[in-house]
Amino acid sequence: MKNQVLPLLIASTLLSLLSSCSNYTFTSNLDQENIKDYFAPSSVTIYENDTQLPTIKQYISAVEGESCQIENNDPPANKIEARTQARKKAFKLKANAVVFSNCTQTQTKQCTQLVICYAKAYQVQK
């Protein structure tokens, strides 16, 4: 009798624990739109020049991206960040490809160092 009660007690305890979990809801402060924007640049392919683009393409617009170092103790402005910002802008225009023409480095009143990269955004058929 003692051997039969123990498995029954364990089984009923497990069942009650599992059934208590079924009403659990999960909420998060993550915004789905922010996640989509975070990965946006990865869906925009960089081509070295116009001749590398697929034959079926449509020019969308010129885009640019910036990287700004505001204070001397901030991380320096860099080309990678500027190119990423340009790819984000291209994605928002529904482009899936960019061709960068050039990047320039300068100073402004707001930035001790500023890098701007210019590109053409395209919708290409892959």
C-alpha positions in Angstrom: 0.0 0.0 0.0 2.9 2.4 0.9 4.5 1.7 -2.5 1.3 2.6 -4.3 0.7 5.9 -2.5 4.1 7.5 -3.3 3.9 7.3 -7.1 0.3 8.6 -6.9 1.4 11.5 -4.7 4.3 12.4 -7.1 2.0 12.2 -10.1 -0.7 14.4 -8.6 2.0 16.9 -7.5 3.5 17.1 -11.0 0.0 17.5 -12.5 -0.8 20.4 -10.3 2.5 22.1 -11.0 2.1 21.7 -14.8 -1.5 22.9 -14.7 -0.5 26.0 -12.7 1.9 27.0 -15.5 -0.8 27.0 -18.2 -2.1 30.4 -17.1 1.3 32.1 -17.3 1.5 35.1 -19.6 4.6 36.8 -20.7 4.9 40.6 -21.3 7.9 42.5 -22.6 8.9 46.1 -23.0 10.6 45.3 -26.3 9.1 47.1 -29.3 8.8 44.9 -32.3 9.4 47.9 -34.6 12.8 48.5 -32.8 13.8 44.9 -33.4 12.9 45.2 -37.1 14.9 48.5 -37.4 17.9 46.9 -35.6 18.3 44.2 -38.3 17.3 46.4 -41.2 20.9 47.1 -42.5 21.6 43.4 -42.9 18.9 43.1 -45.5 20.5 45.8 -47.7 23.3 44.4 -49.8 26.4 46.5 -50.5 27.7 46.4 -54.1 31.1 47.9 -54.9 29.9 49.6 -58.1 26.9 49.9 -60.4 28.3 47.3 -62.8 28.0 44.6 -60.1 24.3 45.2 -59.6 21.9 42.6 -61.1 20.5 43.5 -64.5 16.9 43.8 -63.1 17.1 46.9 -60.8 15.3 50.1 -60.0 17.0 53.2 -58.7 15.2 54.4 -55.6 17.1 57.4 -54.2 20.3 58.9 -53.0 20.9 58.2 -49.3 23.6 59.2 -46.8 24.6 58.2 -43.3 26.5 60.0 -40.6 28.7 59.2 -37.7 29.4 62.1 -35.3 31.8 62.4 -32.4 30.4 65.2 -30.3 32.9 65.5 -27.5 36.6 64.6 -27.6 36.1 61.8 -25.0 33.3 60.2 -27.2 34.1 57.3 -29.5 35.5 58.7 -32.8 33.2 59.0 -35.8 33.7 56.1 -38.1 32.9 55.0 -41.6 31.2 51.7 -40.5 28.6 53.5 -38.5 28.0 56.1 -41.3 27.5 53.3 -43.8 25.2 51.4 -41.5 23.0 54.6 -41.1 22.8 54.9 -44.9 21.7 51.3 -45.2 19.0 51.9 -42.6 17.7 54.8 -44.7 17.8 52.7 -47.8 15.8 50.0 -46.0 13.1 52.5 -45.0 12.8 53.5 -48.7 12.2 49.8 -49.5 15.6 49.4 -51.2 17.6 46.2 -50.8 20.9 47.3 -52.3 23.3 50.2 -52.1 26.3 51.4 -54.0 28.5 53.8 -52.0 30.1 56.6 -53.9 32.3 58.0 -51.2 32.8 58.9 -47.5 34.1 62.2 -46.2 35.4 63.4 -42.9 35.0 66.9 -41.6 34.2 69.0 -38.5 31.1 71.0 -37.6 29.8 73.1 -34.8 28.0 70.0 -33.4 30.6 67.4 -34.1 34.4 67.5 -33.4 34.6 64.8 -36.0 32.0 63.9 -38.6 32.0 61.1 -41.2 29.3 61.2 -43.9 28.9 58.4 -46.5 26.9 58.8 -49.7 25.2 56.0 -51.6 22.6 55.2 -54.2 19.8 53.0 -53.1 18.3 50.4 -55.4 15.6 47.8 -55.5 17.1 44.7 -57.2 15.7 41.4 -58.1 17.9 38.6 -56.8 
